[in-house]
């Protein structure tokens, strides 16, 4: 094991400015969402009753590896920071994996919601 600390705190300057879009790197794309009434693949317009326009566009995006995090969202993230990134050394050992496993504990978020920091 290396000497990576159990907890890593990011300064405001180190906080991510982009979300990583896993779909852009997938060799095989998942099946499309199906409309519950028509059973046909949904388009962004089908999601508008549930999500705002920007989220619909992000959800349908399978090509851009990185998506800029809007400044308003980044500013909101800062309110509930620092929430440390924790290294799961014991889980790594239990799984006998070479992977480095990290997690975030959002239970101290005073808003009562983990979604702000996801």
C-alpha positions in Angstrom: 0.0 0.0 0.0 1.2 3.5 -0.7 1.1 6.3 1.7 -2.1 7.9 0.4 -4.0 9.4 3.3 -7.4 8.0 4.3 -9.0 11.4 3.8 -8.3 14.0 1.0 -9.7 17.5 1.3 -9.9 19.6 -1.9 -9.5 23.4 -1.7 -12.0 25.5 -3.6 -9.5 25.9 -6.4 -9.1 22.1 -6.7 -12.8 21.4 -7.0 -13.9 19.8 -10.3 -15.1 22.2 -13.0 -16.4 19.4 -15.2 -18.5 16.2 -14.8 -17.1 13.0 -16.4 -19.5 11.4 -18.8 -19.0 7.7 -18.6 -21.1 7.0 -21.7 -18.6 8.7 -24.0 -16.0 6.0 -23.2 -18.3 3.0 -23.2 -17.5 0.6 -26.1 -21.0 -0.7 -25.9 -23.8 1.8 -25.2 -26.7 0.9 -22.9 -30.1 0.3 -24.3 -32.0 3.6 -24.7 -34.7 4.6 -22.2 -38.1 3.6 -23.4 -41.2 5.8 -23.1 -43.6 4.1 -20.7 -46.6 4.7 -23.0 -45.2 4.1 -26.4 -42.3 1.7 -25.5 -40.2 3.6 -28.1 -36.8 5.2 -27.3 -37.3 8.6 -25.6 -35.9 11.9 -26.8 -35.0 14.9 -24.8 -38.5 16.3 -25.3 -40.0 13.3 -23.5 -37.9 14.1 -20.4 -38.9 17.8 -20.2 -41.9 17.1 -17.9 -39.4 15.6 -15.4 -36.1 17.4 -15.9 -35.0 20.8 -17.0 -33.7 21.3 -20.5 -30.0 21.2 -19.6 -30.3 18.0 -17.7 -32.2 16.4 -20.6 -29.3 17.3 -22.9 -26.8 15.9 -20.5 -28.7 12.7 -20.0 -28.9 12.1 -23.8 -25.2 13.0 -24.4 -23.2 10.0 -25.3 -20.3 11.7 -27.0 -18.8 14.4 -24.8 -16.3 13.0 -22.2 -16.6 16.1 -20.0 -19.5 18.4 -19.3 -18.9 21.8 -17.8 -20.4 22.2 -14.4 -22.4 25.4 -14.4 -20.9 28.1 -12.1 -24.1 28.4 -10.1 -23.8 24.7 -9.3 -20.1 24.9 -8.4 -20.8 27.8 -6.1 -23.5 25.7 -4.4 -21.1 22.8 -4.0 -18.7 25.1 -2.1 -21.3 25.7 0.6 -21.2 22.1 1.8 -17.4 21.6 1.4 -15.1 20.3 2.6 -16.6 16.8 2.4 -13.5 14.5 2.2 -12.8 11.9 -0.3 -12.0 8.8 1.6 -9.8 5.8 0.6 -11.4 2.4 1.4 -8.2 0.5 2.2 -10.0 -2.3 4.1 -12.4 -2.9 1.3 -9.5 -3.0 -1.2 -7.9 -5.7 1.0 -11.1 -7.6 1.4 -11.7 -7.7 -2.3 -8.0 -8.4 -3.0 -8.1 -5.9 -5.8 -5.4 -3.7 -7.3 -8.1 -1.0 -7.8 -8.0 2.1 -5.7 -11.5 2.6 -4.1 -12.6 6.0 -2.9 -15.9 7.1 -1.4 -17.5 10.3 -0.1 -19.4 10.4 3.2 -22.1 13.1 2.8 -23.9 12.4 6.1 -22.6 15.6 7.6 -24.3 17.7 4.9 -26.6 20.1 6.9 -29.1 20.3 4.0 -30.0 16.7 4.6 -29.3 15.8 0.9 -26.3 14.0 -0.5 -27.3 15.0 -4.0 -25.6 18.4 -3.8 -22.2 16.7 -3.7 -22.8 13.8 -6.0 
